[in-house]
């Protein structure tokens, strides 16, 4: 009896272990951003995505575990020849991800190796279309062209290339020396141009300063002449006004009896002084027409003044 119980217990243990092993084999927990490729008797059966999945033991097996995350692969350094026959050493980094795990499994043997080799050949091809200077100036465009070419070729493999970045471009030493000499000459040229521009600007500033000085001097002289002319005009007007006022006052005084006497006396005095001056300068003696005394001279002057007053 004990032997039978022991055999039954052993059978139960075996069955329990078999069930545990079977369940462990049948249940598959697929991590996030991963995919399991399931084969049935060596043939593709299904793709299990993230989460809890079940398969039939013995009949099904996991043939491939594919990551759906973005992957970065280092593209080894290689030699490439540009359009102007310059040999370069170029390396880069390729970023891609698996879009179709079935194609990545059955479309190519090793998709990482395949896409890396494709990136190298594409990079050599694209560099051969460009001159050396363009490879440095248009690196972004070069990366874009490489990505487009790789995506077109890698589409049957279920791979999508997201971007390609060139890490370093190393030309030969002779080319590096020539480029350094060219850059040095370019810097010297720029320095000379800047210096000449500075001299030209300084000359322009000096000329503009001198021009402004001349203009200001001319404006000052013109203003001075205008002020002087205005002053002289005012002086002439003032003198004329004073003379007119004097003549007016003289005329008003001459209209009176006392004024007439004063005028007669002034005329007589001036006539005597004139004849006296003529006598000093000449040997000829001038005598008045009507007599030699001063009274006669005064009478003549009075007659003339009375005639003028009568006419006015």
C-alpha positions in Angstrom: 0.0 0.0 0.0 2.8 2.4 0.8 4.4 1.7 -2.5 1.3 2.5 -4.4 0.9 5.8 -2.5 4.5 6.7 -3.2 4.0 5.9 -6.9 0.9 8.1 -7.0 2.7 10.9 -5.3 5.6 10.7 -7.7 3.1 10.8 -10.7 1.4 13.9 -9.2 4.7 15.6 -8.8 5.7 14.8 -12.3 2.4 16.0 -13.7 2.7 19.2 -11.6 6.1 19.9 -12.9 5.0 19.2 -16.4 2.1 21.6 -16.1 4.5 24.3 -14.7 7.0 23.8 -17.5 4.2 23.8 -20.1 2.7 27.0 -18.7 6.0 28.6 -18.5 6.7 27.7 -22.1 3.2 28.7 -23.3 3.0 32.1 -21.5 5.1 34.9 -23.0 5.4 38.4 -21.5 6.6 40.7 -24.3 8.3 43.9 -23.1 7.3 47.4 -24.2 8.6 48.4 -27.7 9.6 44.9 -28.5 8.1 42.2 -30.8 8.4 38.4 -30.8 8.3 36.5 -34.1 6.5 33.2 -33.6 7.1 30.3 -36.0 5.0 27.1 -36.3 7.1 24.1 -37.3 9.7 26.4 -38.8 7.3 28.6 -40.7 6.2 32.2 -39.7 3.0 32.1 -37.7 2.4 35.4 -35.9 3.9 38.5 -34.3 3.4 38.9 -30.6 3.4 42.5 -29.3 3.9 44.0 -25.9 1.9 42.4 -23.1 0.7 38.9 -22.1 0.7 36.4 -25.0 0.2 32.6 -25.3 1.8 30.1 -27.6 1.4 26.3 -28.0 4.4 24.5 -26.7 6.3 22.3 -29.0 4.2 23.5 -32.0 5.3 27.2 -31.6 8.6 28.8 -30.8 10.0 32.3 -30.6 12.3 32.6 -33.6 13.3 36.3 -33.2 13.1 39.1 -30.6 13.1 42.5 -32.3 13.5 45.9 -30.7 11.2 48.6 -32.0 13.1 51.4 -30.3 15.3 53.9 -32.1 18.8 52.5 -32.4 22.2 54.3 -32.9 24.9 52.5 -34.9 28.4 53.7 -35.3 29.4 53.8 -39.0 33.1 52.9 -39.1 35.6 55.3 -40.7 36.1 54.8 -44.4 37.8 56.5 -47.4 35.8 58.4 -50.0 36.8 60.5 -53.0 35.2 63.8 -53.8 34.2 65.2 -57.2 37.5 67.1 -57.4 39.5 63.9 -56.7 40.3 64.6 -53.0 40.5 61.5 -50.7 38.7 61.9 -47.4 38.3 59.8 -44.3 34.7 60.0 -43.0 32.8 58.4 -40.2 29.3 58.9 -38.8 26.4 57.7 -36.7 23.3 56.2 -38.1 19.9 56.4 -36.3 17.2 54.0 -37.3 14.3 51.8 -36.0 12.5 48.7 -37.0 9.0 49.4 -38.5 8.2 45.8 -39.6 9.8 43.1 -37.5 8.7 40.4 -40.0 10.6 42.0 -42.8 13.6 42.7 -40.5 13.7 39.0 -39.7 13.0 37.4 -43.0 14.0 40.1 -45.5 17.6 40.3 -44.5 20.0 38.1 -42.5 21.4 40.8 -40.2 19.6 44.1 -40.6 22.1 46.1 -38.4 25.0 45.0 -40.5 23.1 45.5 -43.7 22.0 49.0 -42.9 25.5 50.0 -41.8 27.0 48.8 -45.0 24.3 50.6 -46.9 25.1 53.8 -45.1 28.8 53.5 -46.0 28.2 52.9 -49.7 25.7 55.6 -49.8 28.0 58.1 -48.1 30.8 57.3 -50.6 28.4 57.8 -53.4 27.1 61.1 -52.1 30.6 62.5 -51.4 31.6 61.6 -55.0 29.0 64.1 -56.2 30.4 67.0 -54.2 33.5 69.1 -54.2 35.7 69.3 -51.2 34.5 72.8 -50.1 30.9 71.8 -50.4 31.4 68.8 -48.1 32.1 71.3 -45.2 29.6 73.9 -46.2 26.6 71.6 -47.0 27.0 68.9 -44.4 23.3 69.1 -43.5 22.3 68.6 -47.1 24.7 65.7 -47.4 23.2 64.0 -44.3 19.7 64.5 -45.8 20.7 63.0 -49.1 22.2 60.0 -47.4 19.1 59.4 -45.3 16.8 59.6 -48.3 19.0 57.1 -50.3 19.2 54.6 -47.4 15.5 54.7 -46.7 14.8 53.9 -50.4 17.1 50.9 -50.3 16.1 49.7 -46.8 12.4 49.7 -47.3 12.2 46.0 -48.1 13.9 45.2 -44.8 11.3 47.0 -42.7 13.8 49.6 -41.5 13.3 53.3 -41.3 16.4 55.5 -41.1 15.6 58.6 -39.0 18.8 60.6 -39.5 22.5 60.3 -40.3 25.2 62.5 -38.7 28.7 62.8 -40.1 31.0 62.9 -37.1 34.2 63.9 -38.8 35.7 64.6 -42.2 39.5 64.4 -42.4 41.2 65.5 -45.6 44.9 64.7 -46.4 47.6 66.7 -44.7 48.6 68.5 -47.9 45.0 69.6 -48.3 44.8 70.7 -44.6 48.0 72.8 -45.1 46.6 74.4 -48.2 43.3 75.1 -46.5 45.1 76.7 -43.5 47.1 78.9 -45.9 44.0 79.9 -47.7 42.2 80.8 -44.5 45.2 82.8 -43.4 45.3 84.7 -46.7 41.6 85.3 -46.4 42.0 86.7 -42.8 44.8 89.0 -44.0 42.6 90.1 -46.9 39.7 90.8 -44.6 42.0 92.8 -42.3 43.3 94.9 -45.2 39.8 95.5 -46.4 38.6 96.6 -43.0 41.6 98.8 -42.6 41.0 100.4 -46.0 37.3 100.8 -45.2 38.4 102.5 -41.9 40.7 104.9 -43.8 38.1 105.7 -46.3 35.5 106.4 -43.6 38.0 108.6 -41.8 38.7 110.6 -45.0 35.0 111.0 -45.6 34.4 112.1 -42.0 37.3 114.6 -42.3 35.9 116.0 -45.6 32.5 116.3 -44.2 33.9 118.1 -41.2 35.8 120.5 -43.3 32.8 121.0 -45.5 30.6 121.7 -42.5 33.3 124.1 -41.1 33.4 126.0 -44.4 29.6 126.1 -44.6 29.4 127.4 -41.0 32.1 130.0 -41.7 30.3 131.2 -44.8 27.0 131.3 -42.9 28.7 133.3 -40.1 30.3 135.8 -42.7 27.0 136.2 -44.5 25.2 136.8 -41.2 27.9 139.3 -40.3 27.5 141.1 -43.6 23.8 141.2 -43.3 24.0 142.6 -39.8 26.6 145.1 -40.9 24.4 146.2 -43.9 21.4 146.4 -41.7 23.4 148.5 -39.2 24.7 150.8 -42.0 21.2 151.1 -43.5 19.9 152.0 -40.1 22.7 154.5 -39.6 21.9 156.1 -43.0 18.3 156.2 -42.2 19.1 157.8 -38.8 21.4 160.4 -40.4 18.9 161.2 -43.0 16.2 161.5 -40.4 18.4 163.8 -38.3 19.2 165.9 -41.3 15.6 166.1 -42.3 14.7 167.1 -38.8 17.4 169.7 -38.8 16.3 171.1 -42.1 12.7 171.1 -40.8 13.7 173.0 -37.7 15.9 175.4 -39.7 12.9 176.0 -42.1 10.6 176.6 -39.1 13.2 179.0 -37.7 13.7 180.8 -41.0 10.0 181.5 -41.3 10.2 183.9 -38.2 11.6 187.4 -38.2 14.4 186.5 -35.9 15.3 183.6 -38.1 15.5 185.9 -41.1 17.9 188.2 -39.3 20.0 185.2 -38.3 20.1 183.9 -41.8 21.1 187.3 -43.1 23.9 187.5 -40.6 25.1 183.9 -41.3 25.1 184.6 -45.1 27.0 187.9 -44.6 29.6 186.2 -42.4 30.1 183.3 -44.9 30.4 185.8 -47.8 33.1 187.7 -45.9 34.9 184.6 -45.0 34.8 183.4 -48.7 36.2 186.6 -50.0 38.8 186.7 -47.3 39.9 183.2 -48.3 40.1 184.1 -52.0 42.2 187.1 -51.1 44.7 185.0 -49.2 45.0 182.4 -52.0 45.1 184.9 -55.0 46.6 188.2 -55.9 43.4 189.3 -57.5 41.2 191.5 -55.4 37.4 190.9 -55.7 35.1 193.8 -55.0 31.4 193.6 -54.6 29.2 194.9 -57.4 27.4 197.4 -55.4 30.0 198.6 -53.0 32.8 197.6 -50.7 31.1 197.6 -47.3 29.6 194.7 -45.5 26.2 196.3 -45.3 25.9 196.2 -49.1 26.7 192.5 -49.0 24.2 191.8 -46.4 21.6 193.7 -48.3 22.2 191.6 -51.4 21.9 188.4 -49.5 18.7 189.7 -47.8 17.2 190.4 -51.2 17.9 186.9 -52.5 16.3 185.3 -49.4 13.2 187.5 -49.7 12.8 186.4 -53.3 13.0 182.7 -52.3 10.5 183.2 -49.6 8.1 184.9 -52.0 8.3 182.0 -54.5 7.6 179.4 -51.7 
